[in-house]
Amino acid sequence: MAERADALGAYRALPVSRRETLLRLGRGAGVAAPVLGLLQGKAAALPKGDDTDLAILDASVALEHQAIWVYDEGLRRNLFPAGLRSYAVEFRGDHQGHRDTQIAIAEERGGQPPPAFSSYPVGTLREGDDMIREALLIEEAAQSAYLALVSRIRARDYLLSAAFILVDEVRHMTVWRRVRGLRIY
Amino acid sequence: MPTSREWTAPLASTGDRSRRDLLRAAASASVALALGAPSGAADYASPAEALRAIDAFEAEVVARLEALGRSVAPARAFASSLLRDLERHRRGREATRRRLGLGIEEPARVSPAAPLDLRALHGAQEKLAYAHAEALPAFADPRDVRSLARHMVDAARHLAVTALWLDAEEERG
């Protein structure tokens, strides 16, 4: 419980830049400190190996839990604009697939991936634009995280899986950037 | 660019679904993945082989983007932007080859006049993005993996943009 309060406090205290947003979301999702260090660019902190693979799997599962919760929340509260709801449903399904895949990989290796929190810290969500902004934040964070972590993965099957997941995250991010009128090429 | 209120495009189309299906299987077939690499994924034996495959897939994308840029004036900026990215990737792969002591290879040859076909462009981009994913395990040095992964992110973004364009075309009928 105290850990959760710490995570929420850290989330709210951080200023917002791209990397800091990633860290904020990572902390909010419960990503462990060594992997947060890697996301901060301290790559030397995690040598390639089974332990690192498991730490990355745990972090990735935590981020996937968070992404699923954000889409669930938006869909439950009917915050996605009508023409975009199908994207949200599709992307939530992708994240559920990513979560399940990585949980299976972790368990195969004797790991115990983290469970989902009952809720996650998000910005103000009153209307469709807020929801799209939050979905984009989550997807950008996921893309940045997988990109930062992928080069530290040792096991071939997990590296391949993470790469395919990254392709998915880029697609999600590109769609939401397009919707928000941001540059996509 | 449309705002979210204007945006009514349907789900992103992915054209030829075969390799898309592979990705879906890879991301979703938990048990199969946990026990080994997804069946059907290329298993490159060496960095040289992986880079050669990327060269070949990229050459087709380049030919199709050049055809698009020549034929459709409004698409010129789009094609130019993507071609600049791909040229940067090609130089990056050359640097990787030099560092690994691999010979610099002649650019892959493709039909000089690739027909103008958005769906075929999408298919070629899909092959290129997944070839990058499949290439990553062939590299031992995290620097190489990181570099190729960045290229893969660009390739995946290009693929997504073309998918959105295809969707918009279909919307218009």
Interface residues (C-beta under 8 A of the other chain):
Chain A: A43 K48 P81 G83 L84 S86 Y87 E90 D94 G97 H98 D100 T101 I103 A104 I105 E107 E108 G128 D129 I132 Q143 L147 V150 S151 R152 R156 D157 L159 L160 S161 A163 F164 I165 L166 V167 D168 V170 R171 M173 T174 V175 R178 V179 R180 G181 L182 I184 Y185
Chain B: M1 P2 T3 S4 R5 W7 T8 A9 P10 L11 A12 L23 R24 A26 A27 S28 A29 S30 V31 L33 A34 L35 G36 A37 P38 A41 F78 S81 L82 A129 Y130 H132 A133 E134 L136 P137 P142 R143 V145 R146 A149 R150 M152 V153 A156 R157 H158 L159 A160 V161 A163 L164
